[in-house]
Amino acid sequence: MTLLWQAVHVGTAVLGVAYLVFPARVHAFGFEFLRRSPSEESGESGESAAPVWLYRGIGALLVFIGATGLV
């Protein structure tokens, strides 16, 4: 069972690193409710930085959970 938990924590840390390194790709692939509607984007050029920082925060949390589980 210990080996299984270590694999889960390693997977969590790897997922967190993916969220930290590629937040825009995760946002483009992620849940629809986290994206902005086209009517909200009409006034802005480009993509908002808020979802990218949200995904980076989630990634940091996942890396922390994975690292603390391995210690």
Backbone as a printed PyTorch tensor [residue, N CA C, xyz], in Angstrom:
tensor([[[  0.8190,  -1.1910,   0.0000],
         [  0.0000,   0.0000,   0.0000],
         [  0.8690,   1.2640,   0.0000]],

        [[  2.0180,   1.2130,   0.6270],
         [  2.9070,   2.3720,   0.6800],
         [  3.3940,   2.7480,  -0.7160]],

        [[  3.6990,   1.7520,  -1.5090],
         [  4.1450,   2.0230,  -2.8760],
         [  3.0410,   2.6920,  -3.6940]],

        [[  1.8140,   2.2750,  -3.4720],
         [  0.6760,   2.8890,  -4.1770],
         [  0.5270,   4.3550,  -3.7830]],

        [[  0.6350,   4.6580,  -2.4810],
         [  0.5190,   6.0430,  -2.0300],
         [  1.6630,   6.9040,  -2.5510]],

        [[  2.8560,   6.3360,  -2.6270],
         [  3.9780,   7.0850,  -3.1910],
         [  3.7390,   7.3980,  -4.6590]],

        [[  3.1680,   6.4430,  -5.3870],
         [  2.8500,   6.6790,  -6.8010],
         [  1.7920,   7.7670,  -6.9400]],

        [[  0.8200,   7.7900,  -6.0490],
         [ -0.2200,   8.8350,  -6.0890],
         [  0.4000,  10.2020,  -5.8270]],

        [[  1.2970,  10.2910,  -4.8650],
         [  1.9220,  11.5750,  -4.5520],
         [  2.8550,  12.0360,  -5.6650]],

        [[  3.5540,  11.1170,  -6.2890],
         [  4.3940,  11.4850,  -7.4370],
         [  3.5180,  11.9770,  -8.5860]],

        [[  2.4270,  11.3010,  -8.8470],
         [  1.4970,  11.7320,  -9.8980],
         [  0.9070,  13.1020,  -9.6120]],

        [[  0.5750,  13.3470,  -8.3570],
         [  0.0540,  14.6590,  -7.9650],
         [  1.0950,  15.7440,  -8.1830]],

        [[  2.3350,  15.4770,  -7.8200],
         [  3.3980,  16.4620,  -8.0140],
         [  3.6560,  16.7140,  -9.4950]],

        [[  3.6220,  15.6750, -10.3090],
         [  3.8320,  15.8360, -11.7550],
         [  2.6900,  16.6540, -12.3670]],

        [[  1.4640,  16.3910, -11.9320],
         [  0.3290,  17.1740, -12.4150],
         [  0.4730,  18.6370, -12.0010]],

        [[  0.9410,  18.8620, -10.7840],
         [  1.1650,  20.2280, -10.3180],
         [  2.2250,  20.9540, -11.1350]],

        [[  3.2890,  20.2510, -11.4840],
         [  4.3320,  20.8590, -12.3230],
         [  3.7610,  21.2120, -13.6960]],

        [[  2.9130,  20.3490, -14.2400],
         [  2.2750,  20.6500, -15.5330],
         [  1.4180,  21.9080, -15.4260]],

        [[  0.7000,  22.0530, -14.3220],
         [ -0.1080,  23.2630, -14.1180],
         [  0.7780,  24.4960, -13.9870]],

        [[  1.9410,  24.3590, -13.3730],
         [  2.8400,  25.5000, -13.2230],
         [  3.5210,  25.8850, -14.5270]],

        [[  3.9110,  24.8900, -15.3250],
         [  4.6930,  25.1540, -16.5330],
         [  3.8030,  25.5420, -17.7120]],

        [[  2.6510,  24.9140, -17.8400],
         [  1.7700,  25.1500, -18.9880],
         [  0.3770,  25.6120, -18.5630]],

        [[  0.2390,  26.7120, -17.8320],
         [ -1.0950,  27.1070, -17.3590],
         [ -2.0470,  27.5010, -18.4890]],

        [[ -1.5320,  28.0900, -19.5650],
         [ -2.4030,  28.4990, -20.6680],
         [ -2.9650,  27.2780, -21.3970]],

        [[ -2.1450,  26.2410, -21.5710],
         [ -2.6350,  25.0180, -22.2190],
         [ -3.6720,  24.3160, -21.3570]],

        [[ -3.4290,  24.2910, -20.0530],
         [ -4.3920,  23.6730, -19.1450],
         [ -5.6950,  24.4540, -19.1890]],

        [[ -5.6120,  25.7670, -19.2440],
         [ -6.8150,  26.6010, -19.3220],
         [ -7.5770,  26.3460, -20.6190]],

        [[ -6.8560,  26.2090, -21.7230],
         [ -7.5200,  25.9650, -23.0130],
         [ -8.1570,  24.5800, -23.0530]],

        [[ -7.5850,  23.6230, -22.3200],
         [ -8.0880,  22.2580, -22.3240],
         [ -9.0820,  22.0090, -21.1940]],

        [[ -9.1040,  22.8960, -20.1950],
         [ -9.8200,  22.6460, -18.9450],
         [-11.3230,  22.8050, -19.0230]],

        [[-11.9000,  23.0020, -17.8630],
         [-13.3500,  23.0480, -17.7120],
         [-13.9380,  24.2980, -18.3530]],

        [[-15.0990,  24.1380, -18.9330],
         [-15.7590,  25.2380, -19.6280],
         [-16.1930,  26.3420, -18.6590]],

        [[-16.5930,  25.9880, -17.4450],
         [-17.0910,  26.9980, -16.5160],
         [-15.9790,  27.9120, -15.9990]],

        [[-14.7180,  27.5300, -16.1800],
         [-13.6190,  28.3930, -15.7710],
         [-13.2340,  29.3920, -16.8620]],

        [[-13.7410,  29.1760, -18.0550],
         [-13.4200,  30.1030, -19.1500],
         [-14.4080,  31.2550, -19.1590]],

        [[-13.9870,  32.3300, -19.7400],
         [-14.8500,  33.5030, -19.8290],
         [-15.7560,  33.3820, -21.0430]],

        [[-16.9290,  33.9780, -20.9370],
         [-17.8600,  33.9320, -22.0600],
         [-17.3940,  34.9060, -23.1400]],

        [[-17.7930,  34.6800, -24.4120],
         [-17.3750,  35.5840, -25.4930],
         [-17.8500,  37.0180, -25.2840]],

        [[-18.9990,  37.2200, -24.6310],
         [-19.4890,  38.5790, -24.4080],
         [-18.5880,  39.3330, -23.4270]],

        [[-17.9780,  38.6280, -22.4550],
         [-17.0670,  39.2710, -21.5180],
         [-15.7330,  39.5910, -22.1620]],

        [[-15.3370,  38.8280, -23.1750],
         [-14.0490,  39.0320, -23.8250],
         [-14.0990,  40.0790, -24.9280]],

        [[-15.2910,  40.5280, -25.3050],
         [-15.4010,  41.4410, -26.4380],
         [-14.7000,  42.7660, -26.1820]],

        [[-14.6360,  43.2110, -24.9250],
         [-14.0000,  44.4820, -24.6080],
         [-12.4990,  44.3920, -24.4590]],

        [[-11.9670,  43.2080, -24.3710],
         [-10.5400,  43.0500, -24.1300],
         [ -9.8570,  42.4160, -25.3230]],

        [[ -8.6090,  42.7760, -25.5080],
         [ -7.8170,  42.0890, -26.5190],
         [ -6.9160,  41.0980, -25.8070]],

        [[ -6.9100,  39.8800, -26.2250],
         [ -6.0950,  38.8600, -25.5680],
         [ -6.8190,  38.1810, -24.4390]],

        [[ -6.0970,  37.3090, -23.7750],
         [ -6.6740,  36.5120, -22.7060],
         [ -6.3210,  37.1150, -21.3600]],

        [[ -7.2320,  37.0370, -20.4320],
         [ -6.9990,  37.5710, -19.1010],
         [ -5.9490,  36.7530, -18.3720]],

        [[ -5.2080,  37.4050, -17.5070],
         [ -4.1510,  36.7210, -16.7630],
         [ -4.6890,  36.0240, -15.5220]],

        [[ -5.9270,  36.3330, -15.1120],
         [ -6.4700,  35.7470, -13.8860],
         [ -6.5610,  34.2240, -13.9470]],

        [[ -7.0990,  33.6130, -15.0090],
         [ -7.1390,  32.1410, -15.0300],
         [ -5.7590,  31.5060, -15.0330]],

        [[ -4.7940,  32.1490, -15.6710],
         [ -3.4380,  31.6110, -15.7060],
         [ -2.8610,  31.5780, -14.2920]],

        [[ -3.0680,  32.6420, -13.5290],
         [ -2.5670,  32.6640, -12.1530],
         [ -3.3510,  31.7150, -11.2620]],

        [[ -4.6210,  31.5210, -11.5570],
         [ -5.4080,  30.5400, -10.8190],
         [ -4.8320,  29.1460, -11.0130]],

        [[ -4.5080,  28.7890, -12.2520],
         [ -3.9350,  27.4760, -12.5280],
         [ -2.5410,  27.3390, -11.9360]],

        [[ -1.7720,  28.4100, -11.9080],
         [ -0.4540,  28.3500, -11.2690],
         [ -0.5910,  28.1230,  -9.7670]],

        [[ -1.5900,  28.7500,  -9.1580],
         [ -1.8430,  28.5280,  -7.7340],
         [ -2.2550,  27.0930,  -7.4520]],

        [[ -3.1150,  26.5490,  -8.3050],
         [ -3.5180,  25.1480,  -8.1660],
         [ -2.3020,  24.2460,  -8.3410]],

        [[ -1.4520,  24.5630,  -9.3040],
         [ -0.2420,  23.7760,  -9.5350],
         [  0.6850,  23.8030,  -8.3340]],

        [[  0.8600,  24.9720,  -7.7330],
         [  1.7160,  25.0710,  -6.5490],
         [  1.1420,  24.2520,  -5.3990]],

        [[ -0.1610,  24.2750,  -5.2490],
         [ -0.8100,  23.4850,  -4.2080],
         [ -0.6250,  21.9850,  -4.4530]],

        [[ -0.7660,  21.5630,  -5.7010],
         [ -0.5790,  20.1460,  -6.0230],
         [  0.8690,  19.7020,  -5.8020]],

        [[  1.8240,  20.5480,  -6.1470],
         [  3.2300,  20.2160,  -5.9090],
         [  3.4820,  20.1150,  -4.4060]],

        [[  2.9160,  21.0150,  -3.6210],
         [  3.0760,  20.9730,  -2.1770],
         [  2.4780,  19.6920,  -1.6010]],

        [[  1.2950,  19.3180,  -2.0440],
         [  0.6600,  18.0920,  -1.5640],
         [  1.4980,  16.8720,  -1.9440]],

        [[  1.9700,  16.8370,  -3.1670],
         [  2.7960,  15.7080,  -3.6010],
         [  4.1080,  15.6170,  -2.8590]],

        [[  4.7340,  16.7570,  -2.6130],
         [  6.0310,  16.7640,  -1.9230],
         [  5.8820,  16.3780,  -0.4610]],

        [[  4.8540,  16.8820,   0.2040],
         [  4.6750,  16.5480,   1.6150],
         [  4.2720,  15.0880,   1.7980]],

        [[  3.6130,  14.5070,   0.8210],
         [  3.2570,  13.1010,   0.9120],
         [  4.4490,  12.1730,   0.7470]],

        [[  5.4760,  12.6440,   0.0720],
         [  6.6680,  11.8230,  -0.1430],
         [  7.6570,  11.9100,   1.0090]],

        [[  7.5310,  12.9300,   1.8130],
         [  8.4820,  13.1170,   2.9300],
         [  8.1190,  12.2480,   4.1060]]])
